[in-house]
Amino acid sequence: MDQKNQTVVTEFYFSDFLQFENGSLLFFVPLLLIYMFIIAGNFMIFFAVQLDGRLHNPMYNFISIFSFLEIWYTTVTIPKMLSNLVSEKKTISFTGCLLQMYFFHSLGVTEGLVLTVMAIDRYVAICNPLHYAIIMTPRLCIQLSTGSCIFGFLVLLPEIVWISTLPFCGPNQIHQLFCDFEPVLRLACTDTSMILVEDVIHAVSILTSGCIITLSYLRIITVILRIPSGESRQKAFSTCAAHITVFLIFFISVSLMYLRFSVTFQPLPDKAIALMFAVLAPLFNPIIYSLRNKDMKDAIRKIFCSQKIFNIPGI
């Protein structure tokens, strides 16, 4: 094709939101409520850990970091989804699309690394309890948290820079609810065989973290089953249950989204998987870490229901 006759794409159009036009409010209101719950729930967990001295230990510090990341992880995509449901212009600029992809996946990678660190922390606490305080020092926890964030935000930069140099001159309709690598790459006016390389990169990172976490918890469960005291065994299982649940929700949704390579789903299941990955998985995390954790519930109740915090006269 003659380069002079090509039209440079400056924005992308989310074509899949057309199917929601007749009942946009029916989808807008539940999505808005879910988003508000995710933000409020994760903020409560984050501040509860920061303000309650009883929760100042590695496990809860990692939980607070994970909750903080979840706030921004959902903010990258859900507000734009809400806007697309009620506005006539269901578009995003080329730069905005690149930024959405970058922050969405960088935050997702960082969350996966934090979950891996949390699994290692539980492994040391249960399998090597006598040396836990020596191994999981505050300095090491800061290094692991900082390293996860730095790696998560640097590892995807080359891919985003590469995508920004590709020519986009043809169709501009993204068949997804948000900007994602595969739907965007398929619109490039060039060889898209690099999509397979991109899939392999995602698969390696997902499987590596998944294997480390799985092996850690298998070892943890083996050790817990050997504990003679039933009460101690139950307490250990209860401590790890929330972590295992969040891990399963997160990695099942990630695997369905990014470990399918060239396999394509029908439009409706594909959108359902995207919503599970971007919306439903973050929805369950505040529930799991607050309602199923007595210490967290007590801290939230103490901080957010205290008259000293709100200082409301007459109460």
URHUPE-V924436 format. One record per residue. SS is DSSP state (H for helix, E for strand, - for the rest). PHI is phi in degrees with one decimal (NA if undefined). OMEGA is omega in degrees with one decimal (NA if undefined). Layout:
# URHUPE-V924436
SS,PHI,OMEGA ; SS,PHI,OMEGA
This chain:
# URHUPE-V924436
-,NA,179.2 ; -,-66.8,-177.6 ; H,-60.8,-178.5 ; H,-68.6,-178.1 ; H,-89.9,-179.4 ; -,-82.4,176.4 ; -,-100.0,-178.7 ; -,-76.7,179.8 ; -,-79.0,179.1 ; -,-108.4,176.8 ; E,-151.6,179.2 ; E,-114.1,-177.0 ; E,-115.7,178.7 ; E,-84.9,-174.1 ; H,-69.5,-175.5 ; H,-69.6,179.6 ; H,-76.4,177.2 ; H,-62.5,-178.2 ; H,-71.1,179.1 ; H,-99.3,-171.9 ; H,-61.9,-176.1 ; H,-68.0,179.6 ; H,-132.4,-174.3 ; H,-61.5,-179.4 ; H,-67.1,178.4 ; H,-65.4,176.8 ; H,-95.5,-176.7 ; H,-64.5,-175.3 ; H,-63.0,177.9 ; H,-60.9,-179.8 ; H,-65.7,178.0 ; H,-64.1,179.1 ; H,-64.3,178.2 ; H,-63.4,179.9 ; H,-61.9,179.5 ; H,-63.2,178.9 ; H,-66.5,179.5 ; H,-60.3,-178.7 ; H,-63.5,-177.8 ; H,-63.8,-178.2 ; H,-63.2,-178.9 ; H,-71.9,174.8 ; H,-63.4,178.8 ; H,-61.8,179.1 ; H,-63.6,-178.7 ; H,-60.4,-177.4 ; H,-72.0,177.3 ; H,-61.2,179.5 ; H,-68.2,-177.4 ; H,-71.2,-172.8 ; H,-97.1,-178.7 ; -,-101.4,-177.5 ; H,-61.8,-179.9 ; H,-66.9,-177.4 ; H,-99.8,-179.4 ; -,-83.8,174.7 ; -,-141.5,-174.6 ; H,-53.8,-175.7 ; H,-59.0,-177.5 ; H,-73.6,175.4 ; H,-63.8,177.2 ; H,-66.8,177.4 ; H,-63.2,-179.7 ; H,-65.8,177.3 ; H,-64.7,178.8 ; H,-61.3,179.1 ; H,-64.4,178.1 ; H,-62.3,178.0 ; H,-64.7,-179.9 ; H,-62.2,178.7 ; H,-59.1,-178.1 ; H,-77.3,178.3 ; H,-58.6,179.5 ; H,-78.5,-179.2 ; H,-68.1,180.0 ; -,-66.3,-173.0 ; -,-115.6,-170.3 ; H,-64.4,178.1 ; H,-56.5,177.9 ; H,-69.1,174.9 ; H,-61.3,179.4 ; H,-61.2,178.3 ; H,-63.2,-179.4 ; H,-66.9,-179.7 ; H,-71.1,-173.7 ; H,-114.6,-178.7 ; -,-101.4,178.2 ; -,-75.7,-178.6 ; -,-90.3,-176.4 ; -,-100.4,-175.0 ; E,-124.2,174.2 ; E,-144.4,-179.6 ; E,-68.2,179.4 ; H,-59.2,178.5 ; H,-64.9,178.6 ; H,-61.5,178.9 ; H,-66.1,178.1 ; H,-61.8,179.5 ; H,-65.8,178.5 ; H,-63.0,177.5 ; H,-60.3,-176.1 ; H,-63.1,-175.9 ; H,-71.1,179.1 ; H,-61.2,-177.2 ; H,-79.0,177.2 ; H,-63.9,177.2 ; H,-65.5,178.0 ; H,-64.4,177.6 ; H,-63.7,178.9 ; H,-62.0,177.1 ; H,-61.8,177.5 ; H,-61.2,178.7 ; H,-68.9,178.3 ; H,-65.3,175.5 ; H,-61.7,177.0 ; H,-64.4,177.8 ; H,-63.6,178.0 ; H,-62.8,177.8 ; H,-64.8,177.9 ; H,-64.5,178.3 ; H,-59.8,179.0 ; H,-67.1,178.0 ; H,-62.1,-179.8 ; H,-66.0,-177.1 ; H,-64.0,-174.4 ; H,-96.0,-176.4 ; H,-88.9,179.5 ; -,-142.3,-171.2 ; H,-64.5,-177.4 ; H,-67.0,-178.8 ; H,-107.7,-175.8 ; H,-60.4,-178.0 ; H,-64.0,179.5 ; H,-75.6,-177.1 ; H,-79.3,-176.0 ; -,-87.6,178.4 ; -,-76.3,176.8 ; H,-55.0,179.8 ; H,-63.8,179.5 ; H,-64.7,179.5 ; H,-61.7,177.7 ; H,-64.4,180.0 ; H,-64.1,179.6 ; H,-66.0,180.0 ; H,-66.4,-179.8 ; H,-64.7,179.2 ; H,-62.1,178.0 ; H,-62.1,-179.2 ; H,-68.0,-178.8 ; H,-63.6,-180.0 ; H,-63.4,-178.2 ; H,-60.5,-177.3 ; H,-91.4,178.3 ; H,-97.0,-171.1 ; -,-65.6,-177.3 ; -,-95.4,-179.0 ; H,-58.4,179.6 ; H,-58.6,-179.7 ; H,-67.0,178.8 ; H,-66.0,178.0 ; H,-62.1,178.4 ; H,-62.5,179.9 ; H,-63.4,-178.5 ; H,-66.0,-180.0 ; -,-92.0,-178.4 ; -,-73.9,176.5 ; -,-81.6,174.7 ; -,-118.5,-171.2 ; -,-134.2,-177.1 ; -,-113.1,179.0 ; -,-61.3,179.9 ; -,-123.8,-178.2 ; E,-92.3,177.5 ; E,-91.2,-179.3 ; -,-91.7,177.8 ; -,-162.1,-176.8 ; -,-85.4,177.0 ; -,-155.0,-179.4 ; -,-71.4,178.4 ; -,-137.5,-171.7 ; H,-57.2,-173.3 ; H,-63.6,178.8 ; H,-60.4,-179.6 ; H,-74.1,-178.9 ; H,-62.5,179.8 ; -,-69.1,179.0 ; -,-91.9,-178.2 ; -,-70.9,179.5 ; -,-88.5,-179.6 ; -,-160.2,179.0 ; -,-63.0,-177.7 ; -,-101.5,178.8 ; -,-65.7,178.1 ; H,-66.4,176.9 ; H,-59.0,179.3 ; H,-63.6,177.9 ; H,-62.4,178.6 ; H,-62.0,177.5 ; H,-63.2,-179.5 ; H,-65.3,178.7 ; H,-60.1,178.3 ; H,-62.4,-177.0 ; H,-62.3,-178.8 ; H,-62.8,-179.0 ; H,-65.8,-179.9 ; H,-65.8,-177.3 ; H,-67.3,178.7 ; H,-62.7,178.5 ; H,-62.8,-179.4 ; H,-61.3,-180.0 ; H,-67.7,179.6 ; H,-61.5,-178.9 ; H,-66.6,-179.3 ; H,-61.7,179.5 ; H,-63.4,179.6 ; H,-62.5,-176.9 ; H,-74.6,173.7 ; H,-63.8,177.3 ; H,-65.3,179.2 ; H,-61.2,-179.5 ; H,-62.4,177.7 ; H,-60.4,180.0 ; H,-68.6,-179.3 ; H,-62.2,-179.5 ; H,-64.0,-179.9 ; -,-88.8,179.6 ; -,-69.0,-175.6 ; -,-70.0,-177.6 ; -,-77.4,179.8 ; H,-65.2,-180.0 ; H,-67.2,178.6 ; H,-65.9,178.8 ; H,-63.9,179.9 ; H,-64.7,179.1 ; H,-64.0,179.6 ; H,-66.2,177.4 ; H,-63.2,-179.4 ; H,-62.9,179.6 ; H,-63.2,-175.4 ; H,-89.0,-174.9 ; H,-59.7,-179.2 ; H,-64.0,-179.5 ; H,-64.1,-179.5 ; H,-65.4,-179.9 ; H,-63.3,178.6 ; H,-62.6,177.9 ; H,-58.9,-178.5 ; H,-64.1,179.8 ; H,-61.7,-176.1 ; H,-65.4,-173.2 ; H,-79.8,173.9 ; H,-66.5,179.4 ; H,-65.9,178.0 ; H,-63.8,-178.8 ; H,-63.8,178.4 ; H,-62.5,-176.3 ; H,-82.2,-167.7 ; H,-125.1,177.6 ; -,-109.3,-178.8 ; -,-104.9,178.2 ; -,51.8,-175.2 ; -,-85.5,180.0 ; -,-70.2,179.1 ; -,-115.3,178.1 ; -,-102.7,172.6 ; -,-64.5,-175.6 ; H,-53.4,-176.6 ; H,-66.4,175.8 ; H,-60.2,-180.0 ; H,-63.4,178.6 ; H,-69.7,178.6 ; H,-63.1,178.3 ; H,-65.4,178.9 ; H,-62.3,178.4 ; H,-66.6,177.4 ; H,-62.0,-177.3 ; H,-70.3,-171.9 ; H,-94.8,-172.3 ; H,-122.1,-171.5 ; H,-69.9,178.4 ; H,-60.0,175.6 ; H,-64.0,179.9 ; H,-64.0,-175.0 ; H,-78.4,-174.4 ; H,-62.6,177.2 ; H,-61.4,179.6 ; H,-64.7,-176.9 ; H,-65.5,-173.9 ; H,-82.8,179.8 ; H,-108.2,-174.8 ; H,-71.0,-177.4 ; -,-97.7,-176.0 ; -,-126.6,-175.6 ; H,-63.2,-179.7 ; H,-61.5,179.8 ; H,-67.9,178.1 ; H,-61.9,179.0 ; H,-63.9,-179.2 ; H,-66.7,178.9 ; H,-63.6,179.3 ; H,-62.8,-178.1 ; H,-65.5,-174.4 ; H,-81.6,-171.9 ; H,-91.3,176.7 ; -,-111.9,-178.0 ; -,-82.3,176.9 ; H,-65.5,-179.7 ; H,-68.7,-179.0 ; H,-78.0,-175.2 ; H,-87.6,176.3 ; -,50.1,-179.5 ; -,-91.1,-178.7 ; -,-62.6,174.1 ; -,85.8,-179.5 ; -,-102.4,NA
